[in-house]
Amino acid sequence: VRLHGAARLPSMATFDSDGPAWTATERTRRTVALNPPEALQDLLQLVASILSKILDNPGEEKYRSLKQSGRVCQQRLLGRPGGRELLASLGFKSDERADAISLANAD
C-alpha cells in the first residue's frame, strides 16, 4: 500500500501483541503521510514557519506558544492527521488549562 509516495507499510509480521514495533518518530511520519499532498505541504510549511519564528526570536515567549482553540491551529495543525504528534515530536507540550501548546526553552 502506498500513501502519497510514502514507503510501504510493514507486513503484519512486524506487529506484536503490544502494537506496532515502530518508534514514535516513525509513527508520526506515517500518520502525517496520510494527509493529501496539498494538506501535507501546508502542514509542513506552517510548522517550518513556526519553527523559523522561534529561531529568529529565541527570547520571545509569544512565538513558543500556540493557542489550541485558534482557527489556524485547529484547521491547519491539530485538525490534520499527525499534526499533534508532529508538534509533540518537536518538543511541544499541550496545556489544556491554558488552551496552549508550547515549546519549552532549551536552557
N, C-alpha and C positions, 0 to 999 in steps of 0.2 A: 504494500500500500504506500503510495506517495502522497505527501501532504505539502502541496505547493513547493516542490523542489526539495523537501526535507528527505533525509535518509530514510531507508525502510525501517519500519518498526521491527523490533526483535521478535523472534518466534516465541510461542508460549513456553518453550523450554527455558527461557531466561527468567521466568517468573517463579517465585517460591511462595510458600504459604503466607508470608508476611507482606506480599505485594511485590511490585516491580523492583528489580535489583538495579535501579538507576540511582544516580546521585541526584541531589536536589537541583543542581545546575542542569543536568540532562532532562529532568522532568520539566523544569522551567522552559528550556529551549524547545522541547517538543510541544508543550502547551501553547507557547507563543506562536509556534509554526501553524497552529490551527486557524489563525486569522487569515482571511483572504489577503492577497498580495497588497492591495491598496491600504487596508486597515493595518497590516503589519508594518508597512512603510511609515504610516502616520504614527503608530505607536512608538516605533524605534526613533523617529525624528523628534518626537515630543520628549522622550526620555533623554536623548542626546542634548536637546536644548536645556532641559532642567539641569543636567549634569554640567553643561557648559557654564550656566549662570552661577552654579555653586563654585566651580573652579575659578571663574572670573571675579567672584566676590566672596572669598573664603571667610571673611569676618562678619558677613551679614546673615543673620539667622533667618530672615524672611525668605531667602532662596532655598533653605534647607527643609522647608515645611510646605506641605500641600494640604489644602482643605478637602477632606474626603467627600463632603457633600456638594462640592462645587461642580458646576456643569462640565467643565473641561475634564476634571478628574474622573467624574462618573462616566462620561461618554467616551473619552479617548484613552483612558488608562484602566480604571477599575472595571469598566464595562466590557472590556475586551478579554478574550481568553489569554490567560497568563500574565495579564497586566500587574495584578497584585503580587504574584510570585516573582515577576521580573524586578519590581521595586524592592521586594524583600531580599532578593539575591544580591542587590546592590547595597544593602545595609539599611534601607528604610524600615522604620518600625511604626506600626499602627497604634494610635492612641484614640480609642473610641470616645472617651470622655471629652477630649479636646477637639474631636472631629478633625484630626490631623494625621498625616503620615509624614514622619520626619526622619531626616538623616542626622545622626549624632555627629558632633565634631570629632575629628580624629586627633585629639590632643595627646 
